[in-house]
Amino acid sequence: MTTKLTLTVEKSIIERAKVYAKNTGRSLSEIIEKYLETITEEVSNQKTSPKLKKIIGVVKLPKDFDEDKELTSYFEGKHL
């Protein structure tokens, strides 16, 4: 269920956020919802690296994404 939320935000920030949303093909509501979800998420997901947590919501990864497997594959390709 979705609920309407009214926010008071500096006009220049809203304008920049709308441009960002348009450039990333998402709605402003979707970005804000994902941000709120991320900051309120429980610490139970310890496996996700801090760098990945910073970009959550910006990059859409498949649900079955395995960070360890991808890192191993990347480093093997780079160093072998």
Summary of the structure (lengths in Angstrom):
residues: 80
radius of gyration: 16.5
end to end distance: 49.7
largest distance: 53.4
contacts: 122
relative contact order: 0.08
helix: 58%
strand: 2%
